[in-house]
């Protein structure tokens, strides 16, 4: 069985969070074991995943002062779980997951890029974070992007991973379409 630890910034309601939820709900549990770790306190999707008996941990990292404790807690979770793959979701998880992965002897690290245009973000802290990640981008075994535009934007930002993989979101149109009933007059 392949053990995957998914590290995500939070489990509030958002696009990446829903993609992760759908992914672990649909994985073949005979072949893959999933464990999710949220950096921030548990959000509504985390609670839903727990009701579906999916293993969800939280680092409860609510402020910058919590980062050292969160780092060591994540390290303990990884030492206990011994995942074959650490897949990070979103930029803060990429950073924390990579730093903790440097202390591992085995296993793969995969980043998950969900942003298609880094050039629009003007906040200084965001610029620092993505610049740091660009410097570290050679460390993961692969970076997965849900769009070609996302790959192109990150390459322009300086990401230099040896391997990109494009995996679209894979929305089921029927799940997302509004369900309308025909009015009796239309019949």
C-alpha positions as CSV (number, residue, x, y, z in Angstrom):
1,X,0.0,0.0,0.0
2,X,1.3,3.5,-0.9
3,X,0.9,5.9,2.0
4,X,0.3,9.5,1.1
5,X,0.4,12.4,3.5
6,X,-1.4,15.5,2.1
7,X,-0.3,18.7,3.8
8,X,-2.6,21.7,3.1
9,X,-2.7,25.2,4.5
10,X,-6.3,24.9,5.7
11,X,-9.5,22.9,5.2
12,X,-11.9,25.8,4.8
13,X,-14.2,25.9,1.7
14,X,-12.1,26.7,-1.4
15,X,-11.1,25.3,-4.7
16,X,-7.9,23.4,-3.7
17,X,-9.5,22.2,-0.5
18,X,-12.5,20.7,-2.5
19,X,-10.1,19.1,-5.0
20,X,-8.2,17.4,-2.2
21,X,-11.5,16.3,-0.6
22,X,-12.7,14.8,-3.8
23,X,-9.3,13.1,-4.5
24,X,-9.1,11.3,-1.1
25,X,-12.8,10.4,-1.2
26,X,-12.3,8.7,-4.6
27,X,-8.9,7.0,-4.1
28,X,-8.7,3.2,-4.2
29,X,-8.2,2.5,-0.5
30,X,-6.9,-1.0,-1.4
31,X,-3.9,0.7,-3.1
32,X,-3.5,4.1,-1.3
33,X,-3.7,5.2,2.3
34,X,-4.4,9.0,2.7
35,X,-3.8,11.1,5.7
36,X,-4.4,14.9,5.7
37,X,-2.7,17.5,7.8
38,X,-4.0,21.0,7.9
39,X,-1.6,23.7,9.0
40,X,-4.3,26.0,10.3
41,X,-7.0,25.0,12.8
42,X,-9.6,22.5,11.5
43,X,-12.1,24.0,9.0
44,X,-15.5,22.8,7.8
45,X,-14.1,20.4,5.1
46,X,-11.8,18.9,7.7
47,X,-14.8,18.1,9.9
48,X,-16.6,16.6,6.9
49,X,-13.6,14.4,6.0
50,X,-13.4,13.2,9.6
51,X,-17.1,12.1,9.4
52,X,-16.2,10.1,6.3
53,X,-13.5,8.3,8.4
54,X,-10.6,10.0,6.6
55,X,-7.6,10.6,8.9
56,X,-7.3,14.4,9.4
57,X,-4.8,16.1,11.7
58,X,-4.3,19.8,12.4
59,X,-1.2,21.6,13.4
60,X,-3.3,24.4,14.9
61,X,-0.9,27.0,13.6
62,X,-2.9,30.2,14.0
63,X,-0.1,32.8,14.4
64,X,3.5,33.2,13.4
65,X,4.6,32.3,16.9
66,X,3.0,28.8,16.4
67,X,5.3,27.9,13.5
68,X,8.1,26.2,15.5
69,X,5.6,24.0,17.4
70,X,3.8,23.2,14.2
71,X,7.0,22.2,12.5
72,X,7.9,19.8,15.2
73,X,4.3,18.4,15.4
74,X,4.4,17.8,11.6
75,X,7.8,16.1,11.9
76,X,6.3,13.8,14.6
77,X,3.3,13.0,12.4
78,X,5.6,12.2,9.5
79,X,7.9,10.0,11.6
80,X,4.9,8.1,12.9
81,X,3.0,7.8,9.6
82,X,6.1,7.0,7.5
83,X,4.4,8.2,4.3
84,X,5.8,7.2,0.9
85,X,4.7,10.5,-0.6
86,X,4.2,13.9,1.0
87,X,2.0,16.0,-1.3
88,X,1.7,19.6,-0.4
89,X,-1.3,21.8,-1.3
90,X,-0.8,25.6,-1.5
91,X,2.3,27.8,-0.9
92,X,2.6,27.8,2.9
93,X,2.3,24.0,2.8
94,X,4.9,23.8,0.1
95,X,7.3,25.7,2.3
96,X,6.6,23.8,5.6
97,X,6.4,20.4,3.8
98,X,9.7,20.9,2.1
99,X,11.5,22.0,5.3
100,X,10.3,19.0,7.2
101,X,11.1,16.7,4.2
102,X,14.7,17.7,4.4
103,X,14.9,15.8,7.7
104,X,13.6,12.6,6.0
105,X,15.7,9.7,4.7
106,X,13.1,8.3,2.2
107,X,10.0,9.1,0.3
108,X,8.9,11.5,-2.3
109,X,7.8,15.2,-2.1
110,X,5.2,16.5,-4.5
111,X,4.0,20.1,-4.6
112,X,0.6,21.0,-5.9
113,X,0.3,24.4,-7.6
114,X,-3.3,25.7,-7.9
115,X,-2.6,29.3,-9.0
116,X,-2.5,30.3,-12.7
117,X,-1.2,33.8,-12.5
118,X,1.5,34.8,-9.9
119,X,2.1,38.2,-11.6
120,X,-1.2,39.6,-10.2
121,X,-0.2,39.2,-6.6
122,X,1.4,42.4,-5.3
123,X,1.6,41.8,-1.6
124,X,5.2,41.9,-0.3
125,X,4.8,38.9,1.9
126,X,3.5,36.9,-1.1
127,X,6.3,38.0,-3.3
128,X,8.9,36.9,-0.6
129,X,7.1,33.5,-0.2
130,X,6.9,32.7,-3.9
131,X,10.5,33.9,-4.4
132,X,11.7,31.6,-1.7
133,X,9.7,28.7,-3.1
134,X,11.2,29.4,-6.6
135,X,14.6,28.9,-5.0
136,X,13.5,25.7,-3.4
137,X,11.6,24.4,-6.4
138,X,14.3,22.0,-7.4
139,X,13.8,20.0,-4.2
140,X,10.4,18.4,-4.9
141,X,10.4,15.3,-7.1
142,X,7.5,16.8,-9.1
143,X,5.2,19.8,-9.1
144,X,1.6,19.1,-10.1
145,X,-0.4,22.0,-11.7
146,X,-4.0,22.0,-12.5
147,X,-3.4,24.2,-15.5
148,X,-0.8,24.9,-18.2
149,X,-1.1,28.6,-17.4
150,X,-0.1,27.8,-13.9
151,X,3.0,26.0,-15.1
152,X,3.9,28.9,-17.3
153,X,3.4,31.5,-14.6
154,X,5.5,29.6,-12.1
155,X,8.3,29.0,-14.6
156,X,8.3,32.8,-15.3
157,X,8.5,33.3,-11.5
158,X,11.7,31.1,-11.5
159,X,10.4,27.7,-10.5
160,X,13.0,25.1,-11.8
161,X,11.6,21.7,-10.9
162,X,13.0,18.8,-12.9
163,X,9.5,17.5,-13.5
164,X,6.1,19.2,-14.0
165,X,2.9,17.3,-14.3
166,X,-0.4,18.8,-15.6
167,X,-3.4,17.2,-14.0
168,X,-6.7,19.2,-14.6
169,X,-9.2,19.5,-11.7
170,X,-11.5,16.9,-13.2
171,X,-14.8,18.4,-12.2
172,X,-17.7,16.1,-12.8
173,X,-20.1,18.4,-14.7
174,X,-23.1,16.5,-13.5
175,X,-22.1,17.1,-9.8
176,X,-21.8,20.8,-10.5
177,X,-24.8,21.5,-12.8
178,X,-27.9,23.0,-11.3
179,X,-30.8,20.6,-11.0
180,X,-33.8,22.2,-12.5
181,X,-37.2,20.7,-12.8
182,X,-39.3,21.5,-15.8
183,X,-42.4,23.5,-15.0
184,X,-45.7,21.8,-15.5
185,X,-46.6,24.3,-18.2
186,X,-43.5,23.3,-20.3
187,X,-44.7,19.8,-20.7
